[in-house]
Amino acid sequence: MMSKEFDNILDECLERLLVKGETIEQCLQSYPEQAAELEPLLRTALATGKAVDFQPRPEFRAKARYQFRSALREMEGGSRRSLFGWFPRWATSVAIVLVVLVAGSGTVAAASNSMPDSPLYSVKLTTEQVRLTLTPSPLGKAEFCASLADRRIEEILYAAGKGNPRQVEEVTRELDVCLTRLSSLASTQGEKGGVMLAPTPTPAPAEVAPESTDGGERTYSHGNNQLKLKLALKHHAQSHPAALREKLKTVPPATRAALLRAIAVSEDGYEKVLKTLD
Amino acid sequence: MQNEESLVQRARQHDQEAFAQLYEEYFDKIYRYVAFKIGDRTEAEDMTQQVFVKALRSISSFRWKGRPFSAWLFRIAHNLIVDYLRKRSRRAAVPLAEPMPAGDGDPQQAAEQRLDIDRLALATRQLTEAQREVISLRFAGELPIAQVARVMGKNEGAVKALQHSAIAALRRALRTQDNDE
């Protein structure tokens, strides 16, 4: 009975200590008769509480939050039927082509270099989707996706430089879609015993790989083969997160969280792609 | 945080914002609980994400019925830990990739905390499984005693007694370490 009473007192003191932030002395004053027995236990409890008060790494927190939000969106998306969901895939492509044609080839050309703060940016994304849809071979699609990832990094750097976290977030979502598609293209090739999973020769020296993200747009559609794509992806897996991390040093505090998420998405995305390739 | 029961009800109806609030409320606690139990940062990070993904997938099956959301969430974490430890014990003793996390701030403080965590981890080996669970849920998971009782499927009186014996055993183990040094 006495022991039960002491268990209750100990628990009450722990609540006061750990949750309400009271001191050990305040607790002991409330229970002078039990003070001698209570004090050492409370000191051990306090030390235990302090020892386990570790925080998740900020990069992990940002990455986990982003992935969780994406999972939430996917679940939400899965429970709804999109407009395009009613049409066969070819009809969707035709619809997009028509939209682009209506928008006019001059507009499309002007949009190709637009950044996320431009009114033409959505035209750029639509044009990319059309081109991706109309690219016949999986390797061609993968090459184009790799170049799109490169563009997205440039756009994230641009939006971060402008101190616009919302746009950083939006482009990061596009980057995530792009890297996920790349990973899935690589695994599809693997299942078919295809080209992308062929054994990789010894990695080439750095100069064989494309330049880093500040070197303007690059595409892989002319005369590049699978090996070049693999090398490019390996290079991007290093250079893209590195460029974003470098930018982190100069962005305003309000943009840091969004940029950290972009780093996490980029690291995680390339890790998955390279795992599939290996 | 808004009333938890109403948040859970909204989350069950696929309200993204409600689930996101629950996630923010419990993320650190679940991470600390998992990391303290398995002692490996990389695995703890993976497992923390798994806990929330599992919760997200099965939230529609959750019924309040007096068992709080936290108890349900920590039960998911507990089950994943049990599976993980079972698999790990089947494998040969592999050195942990990255040991228990310490703080990420001041290096001096992080080193001291690292020492505290190591000592604590060693001391908890002297505890029974039930005592370890109480310490993990109460201190790393920051759950009140009533919720610890729900997770462990025991009554509050029994958990308070376990808490008492666990802290006393920890104290003895830490004193033994001090005497050995």
Interface residues (C-beta under 8 A of the other chain):
Chain A: S3 K4 F6 D7 N8 L10 D11 L14 E15 L18 V19 P40 L41 T44 A45 A47 T48 G49 K50 A51 V52 D53 F54 Q55 P56 R57 P58 F60 R61 A64 R65 Q67 F68 R69 A71 L72 R73 M75 E76 S79
Chain B: H14 Q16 F19 A20 Y23 F27 D28 Y31 R32 A35 F36 R41 E45 T48 Q49 F52 V53 L56 M100 P101 A102 G103 D104 Q113 D116 I117 R119 L120 I135 R138 F139 A140 E142 P144 I145 G157 K160 A161 Q163 H164 I167 A168 L170 R171 L174
